[in-house]
Amino acid sequence: MSVTKERKQELLSEFGRSATDSGSPEVQISILTARIAEMTGHLQVHTKDFAGRRGLLRMVSRRRRLLDYVKRKNPQLYLDLLARLEIRK
């Protein structure tokens, strides 16, 4: 369960600060959001995949920490990310 290379490049070009930016919090949050969406669909089909559920919770926690960091450093960027990624707060 991973994001394809093409999808990752799309997210990088859409949310990255430059063409080779893969480490900024915005890019990391967008990639995590895509992975969370895939894993959520997987868990709806495979309800007894408890290891997958644990991985999903880890990804959600990591995204939450990154979002808190962005909120502390740049509140406007935080609000923009929530709107663009359709994440509820």
N, C-alpha and C positions, 0 to 999 in steps of 0.2 A: 504494500500500500504506500506508494509514494507518488509525488507529483511528477509528471513527465518532464523531460528536459525542455520541450517546446513550451509547455505551460509555465515553467519556471522562468524561461527567457521572457515570456510575455509579462509576467509579474515584475520581473527585474526592470524591463523597459518602462512599464507603467508607473512603478513606485520608486525606482532608484533615482539617486541624485545624478548619476552619470551612467554611461553605457556599461561600465564594468563594476558598478557598485552592487555588491551582494551582501554586505555586512551591516548596512544601516538598519536601524530599528524598523523603519517603514517596510523595507523589503522582507525582513525576517517575519514581521507580523503578517504580511500578505501571504507569504509562503505557508506559514503555520495555519492561517485561515483556510487555505485551499486543502491542506492535509486534514484539518479538522472536519471539513465538509465531506471529504472522501471517507474518512473513518466513521463518521456518523451514518452515512449510507450503508457502509459495510455492517455496522452493528445493528441496524434495523433488520437486516436479513439474517445475520448470525447472532442471535440474541445471547447465546451461551459463551461467546468469545470474551472471557474475563480478562485475559492478557491484553487483548485489543482495547478493552474498556479502560484498563489501567494506563495504557499508552495514550489514549484519548485524554484522560484526565491530566496526564503530564503535559501534553501539548497545550491544553486549555490554561493550565497554571503558568506555563512559560509565556504564553501570549499575554496573559493578564499582567505578569511582571513587566514585560516589555511595554505594554500600554501604560502602565503606571509610570515607567521611566519617561516615556514620551510626554505624558501629561505634566510631569514635574518640569521638564526642560522646555516644552513648547506646547502650551495648552491649545493654541489654535490648530496646530498640526494634529493633535490628538482628536479634536472634534472633526476635522476633515477626514482622518482615517476611519473613524467610526461611521461616518456617512458613506464614504466610498466603498468600504468593505461590508456595509450593512450589518455591523455588529451592534447588538443592543447593549446598553450599559445598565 
